[in-house]
Amino acid sequence: MNDPTQKILTYAFRNSYAELRFPEMQFNLNQVIEGTCYQAILEIKKVLADPSLQDNDCFCAIEQIVRILESHGISGEGRHDFG
């Protein structure tokens, strides 16, 4: 599963259990993906807007951003594998 869209959808629905039926309404997967991405961007914006960060805090801010992306199922594809 290398497709980023599949990864985002898998993450978004992995802890969900529901059966909803709306026969007259089409489900828009793009809205789900955009909503997940938008939430991640809002969290990243909050990290970047922190006025208390100094230049030497940059590494920590980048680490927070990477963790936010990972928490939404968006991987750095090995670029963040320091273990």
Phi, psi and omega in degrees: 000083182263350181287121180303326179298316179296320180296317180296315180296318178300315179295315184298327185254359188295330180256017183252142171222114179199152174230104179245139178231123176230083187300335182261003182237133178273138179276129183255102180297329179298325178295321178296314180296314180297321179296318178296315180294320180297318178299316178298318180296320178298319179292320177295318179301321179297319178296313183292332183275359182294110184289347181278350182287133174259170181304322181288351176273000185302316180301316180296322179295317179297319178300318177299318181297315179299318180294324176297312179301314180297325180292345177254013177080018180253109187265153174275006177054050175091347180290344184243020182266088184262000183273000000 
